[in-house]
Amino acid sequence: MALSSANMQKMKRMGSGLLIGPHIVLTAAHNAYDNEKPLRKRYSDIKFIPGANGVEIPFGEIEVDHVFTPESYINYKRKDEENGVNADDYALLVLKKRIGQEAGYFGMCAVSDSHGNLLNSKEVSIVGYAADQIKEENKEQYVHKNEKGTITGFHKQKQLLYFQCNVELSGLMGGGVIYEEEKGAFYILGVHTGGNTACWITTKKLQQVRQWIKEASRHKCKQILQGKDDENCVKSLRFAGITIGSTGLSLLLRCALNGLEELNLINCEIGGNNIEAFSNNSNWPNLQKLNLAENSIGNENYEILSRKTSWKKLFLAQTPSLKSA
C-alpha cells in the first residue's frame, strides 16, 4: 500500500506501508520524517493510498490523524546503524478512516530473540511499491511489487532481519517482510528499510506498537466524548469496571454515536436515577446490545428501560445483579 507525503518545500515523496488494523498502518519512520539534525521533522500532509494499482486508487487517499515513531529515531540516539539502516526506523500511522474494514489488513508476528533462528531459510514475501512513479496523462502510476525471498538471519543486538532476494528492491522501503504461517494466514516479520535488510519486529517493538495503539484509542475516546465521530466508526464501547457514575454517563449520553451498536457498562457505578436519562437518549439510533449488569439499577428501572421504543433493535444483554445502596 502506498504512502505519499510532502516536506517543508512541498516536494512530493512516495513510500510503502501496510495496514495492520482497520485504521493502523505500519511503515518505515523515514517515510514520515526527514533526515535533518539534530531532530528529524515530520513531513506534512501524509496520505495513505490503499490498494493502488496502476493509475487506479480504488479507496482514494486517506488522511493521517497521528504518527507514532520511537524517540530514539527522532533524536538520533541509536548509534549502531548498519549501512545507514536504523533498527528503530519504523512508525505507526493512525488513519482518519477505518479503510481496513474494506481493504483488509495483515497480522503481525513478533519473533523472540531465542527463536529467531527457527525462521532461517523460511520463504518470505517483500511487498511494496516501486520507487519510480511513471507519469502518464498527468497521473501517477503505482507499480505494486511482491518479491520472493528467503530469511538468512537475525541480528539480536541491532534488531535487524536479513533476507536474500535476487531482484532489486528499490522503493519498497516501508513495505513488509511477510511470511505465511499457514494457508491464508499472513504475518509481518519486519519493515523493509533498505537493501536486503528489515527492521525486525521483536517482542519489545510489538509491545511498543500496542502501546501506541492504546494511546490512539485514548485519543479517539476523547473525541467521542466531545461528540466527534465523523465516520460513524464507533460500533462498540466497553467501559466494564470503570467508575463512570452519573457525571460520566451524562457526558457519554451527549455523544452523537450514530454507528454505536454495542455498549458494555458492567459495574460502572450507574444507579436507577440514571434510567430517565437513558430513556430520553436519541443519540444512539442503532444501539442493539446493552449490558448494565452489576450496577445499582433495580428491576423496576430495568423494565422501564426494556420498553424504550426508539431503540427498536435493542437487546438487553443481561439482567443486572442488584447492589445494596
C-alpha positions as CSV (number, residue, x, y, z in Angstrom):
1,M,0.0,0.0,0.0
2,A,1.4,3.4,-1.0
3,L,2.2,6.4,1.1
4,S,2.6,10.0,-0.1
5,S,3.9,12.9,1.9
6,A,5.2,16.4,1.4
7,N,8.2,18.0,3.1
8,M,8.6,21.6,4.1
9,Q,9.4,22.6,0.5
10,K,6.2,20.8,-0.7
11,M,8.3,18.2,-2.7
12,K,6.2,15.0,-3.0
13,R,7.7,11.7,-1.7
14,M,6.5,8.2,-2.1
15,G,6.8,5.2,0.1
16,S,5.2,1.9,1.2
17,G,3.2,0.8,4.2
18,L,0.9,-2.0,5.4
19,L,-2.4,-2.0,7.2
20,I,-2.2,-3.9,10.5
21,G,-5.7,-2.9,11.7
22,P,-8.8,-1.1,10.4
23,H,-7.1,2.3,10.7
24,I,-3.5,1.4,11.6
25,V,-0.5,1.5,9.2
26,L,3.0,0.1,9.8
27,T,5.7,1.7,7.8
28,A,9.3,2.9,7.9
29,A,9.9,6.0,10.0
30,H,11.8,7.7,7.2
31,N,8.6,7.7,5.1
32,A,7.2,10.1,7.7
33,Y,10.3,12.0,8.9
34,D,13.1,13.9,7.2
35,N,16.8,13.4,7.9
36,E,17.6,16.8,9.4
37,K,19.7,17.2,12.5
38,P,19.7,17.5,15.5
39,L,16.0,16.5,15.3
40,R,14.2,14.8,12.5
41,K,11.0,16.7,11.5
42,R,7.8,15.0,10.4
43,Y,6.7,15.5,6.8
44,S,3.4,17.4,6.3
45,D,0.3,16.2,4.6
46,I,0.9,12.4,4.7
47,K,-1.6,10.4,2.8
48,F,-2.2,6.6,2.7
49,I,-3.3,5.1,-0.6
50,P,-4.6,1.5,-0.1
51,G,-4.9,-0.9,-3.0
52,A,-3.4,1.3,-5.6
53,N,-2.9,-0.4,-8.9
54,G,-1.5,1.3,-12.0
55,V,-3.4,4.6,-12.2
56,E,-6.3,3.3,-10.2
57,I,-6.7,4.2,-6.5
58,P,-10.0,2.3,-5.6
59,F,-10.2,3.6,-2.0
60,G,-8.9,7.1,-2.6
61,E,-6.3,8.9,-0.5
62,I,-6.8,8.5,3.3
63,E,-5.6,11.3,5.6
64,V,-3.4,10.5,8.6
65,D,-4.5,11.6,12.1
66,H,-1.4,10.7,14.1
67,V,2.1,9.4,13.6
68,F,4.0,7.4,16.3
69,T,7.8,7.0,16.0
70,P,10.5,5.9,18.5
71,E,12.0,9.0,20.2
72,S,15.4,7.4,19.6
73,Y,14.9,7.7,15.8
74,I,13.8,11.3,16.0
75,N,16.7,12.3,18.3
76,Y,19.4,10.3,16.6
77,K,20.1,8.3,19.8
78,R,20.7,5.0,18.1
79,K,24.4,4.6,17.3
80,D,24.5,1.1,15.8
81,E,23.2,1.8,12.3
82,E,24.4,-0.7,9.7
83,N,25.0,0.7,6.2
84,G,22.6,3.5,7.0
85,V,19.9,1.2,8.3
86,N,18.4,2.1,11.7
87,A,16.7,-0.6,13.7
88,D,14.3,2.0,15.1
89,D,13.2,3.0,11.6
90,Y,9.6,2.1,12.0
91,A,6.5,4.1,12.6
92,L,2.7,3.7,13.1
93,L,0.2,5.8,11.3
94,V,-3.3,6.3,12.6
95,L,-5.7,7.0,9.8
96,K,-8.8,9.2,10.0
97,K,-10.9,6.5,8.3
98,R,-11.1,2.7,9.1
99,I,-10.4,1.8,5.5
100,G,-9.1,-1.6,6.6
101,Q,-12.6,-2.8,7.1
102,E,-12.9,-2.6,3.3
103,A,-9.4,-3.2,2.1
104,G,-8.4,-5.8,4.7
105,Y,-5.2,-5.9,6.8
106,F,-2.3,-8.0,8.0
107,G,-1.4,-9.5,11.3
108,M,2.0,-9.0,13.0
109,C,4.4,-11.7,14.3
110,A,7.0,-10.9,16.9
111,V,9.9,-13.3,17.0
112,S,11.7,-13.6,20.3
113,D,15.5,-13.3,20.5
114,S,15.8,-17.0,21.3
115,H,13.6,-18.3,18.5
116,G,14.8,-16.2,15.5
117,N,16.9,-19.0,14.1
118,L,13.8,-21.2,13.8
119,L,12.8,-19.0,10.8
120,N,16.1,-19.2,9.0
121,S,15.6,-20.4,5.4
122,K,11.9,-19.7,5.5
123,E,10.4,-18.2,2.4
124,V,9.0,-14.7,2.7
125,S,7.4,-12.0,0.5
126,I,8.7,-8.5,0.3
127,V,5.9,-6.3,-0.7
128,G,5.5,-2.6,-1.5
129,Y,5.6,-0.1,-4.4
130,A,8.4,0.7,-6.8
131,A,10.2,3.9,-6.3
132,D,9.8,5.1,-9.9
133,Q,6.4,6.6,-10.4
134,I,5.5,6.7,-14.1
135,K,3.8,9.9,-15.3
136,E,1.0,9.1,-17.7
137,E,-1.6,11.7,-18.7
138,N,-0.7,13.7,-15.5
139,K,-1.4,10.7,-13.3
140,E,0.9,8.7,-11.2
141,Q,1.2,5.0,-11.9
142,Y,1.6,2.8,-8.8
143,V,3.7,-0.2,-9.5
144,H,3.0,-2.8,-6.8
145,K,5.6,-5.5,-6.3
146,N,5.6,-8.8,-4.4
147,E,9.0,-10.3,-4.5
148,K,10.0,-13.7,-3.0
149,G,13.0,-14.0,-0.7
150,T,14.5,-16.3,2.0
151,I,15.3,-15.3,5.6
152,T,19.1,-15.6,6.2
153,G,19.3,-14.4,9.8
154,F,18.6,-12.0,12.6
155,H,20.9,-9.7,14.5
156,K,19.9,-9.6,18.1
157,Q,21.8,-6.5,19.2
158,K,21.0,-4.4,16.2
159,Q,17.4,-5.8,15.9
160,L,17.7,-6.3,12.2
161,L,16.3,-9.1,10.0
162,Y,18.2,-10.2,6.9
163,F,16.9,-11.9,3.8
164,Q,18.1,-12.9,0.4
165,C,16.3,-11.7,-2.7
166,N,17.6,-11.9,-6.3
167,V,15.9,-8.8,-7.6
168,E,16.3,-5.0,-7.0
169,L,14.1,-3.8,-4.1
170,S,14.4,-0.1,-4.7
171,G,11.3,1.8,-3.5
172,L,9.8,-1.0,-1.3
173,M,11.1,0.7,1.8
174,G,8.3,0.8,4.4
175,G,6.8,-2.3,2.9
176,G,6.6,-5.5,4.8
177,V,8.6,-8.7,5.1
178,I,5.8,-11.2,5.3
179,Y,5.6,-14.9,5.8
180,E,2.7,-17.3,5.5
181,E,2.3,-19.3,8.7
182,E,-0.5,-21.4,7.3
183,K,-2.6,-21.2,4.2
184,G,-4.2,-17.8,4.0
185,A,-2.7,-16.6,7.3
186,F,0.0,-13.9,6.6
187,Y,2.1,-12.1,9.2
188,I,4.6,-9.2,9.1
189,L,8.0,-10.1,10.5
190,G,9.7,-6.8,9.7
191,V,9.6,-3.4,7.9
192,H,11.8,-3.2,4.8
193,T,14.3,-0.3,5.4
194,G,16.9,-0.8,2.7
195,G,18.8,-3.4,0.7
196,N,18.2,-6.9,1.9
197,T,17.6,-5.7,5.5
198,A,14.5,-5.0,7.6
199,C,13.6,-3.5,10.9
200,W,12.9,-6.7,12.9
201,I,9.6,-6.8,14.8
202,T,10.8,-8.0,18.1
203,T,8.6,-8.7,21.1
204,K,9.8,-5.3,22.5
205,K,8.8,-3.5,19.3
206,L,5.4,-5.3,19.3
207,Q,4.8,-4.0,22.9
208,Q,5.6,-0.5,21.7
209,V,3.2,-0.8,18.8
210,R,0.5,-2.0,21.2
211,Q,1.2,1.0,23.5
212,W,0.9,3.4,20.5
213,I,-2.4,1.8,19.5
214,K,-3.7,2.3,23.1
215,E,-2.7,5.9,23.0
216,A,-4.5,6.4,19.7
217,S,-7.6,4.7,21.3
218,R,-7.5,7.0,24.3
219,H,-7.4,10.0,21.9
220,K,-10.3,8.6,20.0
221,C,-12.3,8.2,23.2
222,K,-11.6,11.9,23.9
223,Q,-13.0,12.7,20.5
224,I,-16.1,10.6,21.2
225,L,-16.7,12.4,24.5
226,Q,-16.5,15.7,22.5
227,G,-19.1,14.4,20.1
228,K,-16.7,13.9,17.2
229,D,-17.3,10.7,15.3
230,D,-17.4,11.8,11.7
231,E,-17.1,8.4,10.2
232,N,-19.7,6.7,12.5
233,C,-16.9,4.2,13.0
234,V,-17.6,3.6,16.7
235,K,-19.5,0.3,16.7
236,S,-18.7,-0.9,20.2
237,L,-17.8,0.7,23.6
238,R,-16.7,-1.3,26.6
239,F,-16.3,0.5,30.0
240,A,-16.7,-2.6,32.2
241,G,-15.2,-2.0,35.7
242,I,-14.6,1.7,35.1
243,T,-16.3,4.0,37.6
244,I,-18.4,6.2,35.3
245,G,-21.2,7.3,37.6
246,S,-23.8,9.9,36.8
247,T,-21.3,12.5,35.6
248,G,-19.5,10.2,33.1
249,L,-22.8,8.8,31.9
250,S,-24.1,12.3,31.3
251,L,-21.1,13.1,29.2
252,L,-21.5,9.8,27.3
253,L,-25.2,10.4,26.6
254,R,-24.4,13.7,24.9
255,C,-22.2,12.0,22.3
256,A,-24.0,11.6,18.9
257,L,-22.9,8.0,18.1
258,N,-24.9,7.1,15.1
259,G,-22.9,3.9,14.5
260,L,-22.9,2.6,18.1
261,E,-24.3,-1.0,18.2
262,E,-23.0,-2.4,21.5
263,L,-22.4,-0.8,24.9
264,N,-20.9,-2.5,27.9
265,L,-21.4,-0.7,31.2
266,I,-20.9,-3.6,33.6
267,N,-20.0,-2.5,37.1
268,C,-19.8,1.2,36.3
269,E,-21.5,2.7,39.4
270,I,-24.7,3.6,37.5
271,G,-27.8,4.0,39.6
272,G,-31.5,3.8,39.0
273,N,-31.8,7.6,38.9
274,N,-29.9,7.5,35.6
275,I,-32.6,5.5,33.8
276,E,-34.6,8.5,32.8
277,A,-31.6,10.0,31.0
278,F,-31.1,6.7,29.2
279,S,-34.8,6.6,28.2
280,N,-34.6,10.1,26.8
281,N,-31.5,9.5,24.8
282,S,-31.9,9.6,21.0
283,N,-28.2,9.9,20.1
284,W,-27.7,6.2,19.6
285,P,-30.3,5.2,17.0
286,N,-28.6,1.9,16.1
287,L,-28.0,0.6,19.6
288,Q,-28.6,-3.2,19.6
289,K,-26.9,-4.6,22.7
290,L,-26.7,-3.0,26.2
291,N,-25.2,-4.6,29.3
292,L,-25.8,-2.9,32.6
293,A,-25.0,-5.9,34.9
294,E,-23.6,-5.2,38.4
295,N,-25.0,-1.7,38.8
296,S,-27.4,-0.4,41.4
297,I,-30.4,-0.1,39.0
298,G,-33.2,-2.3,40.3
299,N,-35.5,-4.5,38.3
300,E,-38.3,-1.9,38.1
301,N,-36.0,0.6,36.3
302,Y,-34.6,-2.2,34.1
303,E,-38.1,-3.0,32.9
304,I,-38.7,0.7,32.1
305,L,-35.6,0.7,30.0
306,S,-36.6,-2.5,28.2
307,R,-39.7,-0.8,27.0
308,K,-37.9,2.1,25.3
309,T,-39.4,2.2,21.8
310,S,-36.8,4.3,20.0
311,W,-34.2,1.5,20.2
312,K,-36.1,-0.9,18.0
313,K,-33.2,-3.4,17.8
314,L,-32.1,-3.2,21.4
315,F,-31.3,-6.5,23.3
316,L,-30.6,-6.1,27.0
317,A,-27.7,-8.5,27.3
318,Q,-28.1,-9.4,30.9
319,T,-30.4,-8.7,33.9
320,P,-28.3,-6.7,36.3
321,S,-27.5,-8.1,39.7
322,L,-28.7,-5.8,42.4
323,K,-26.3,-4.0,44.7
324,S,-27.1,-2.7,48.1
325,A,-27.5,1.0,48.2
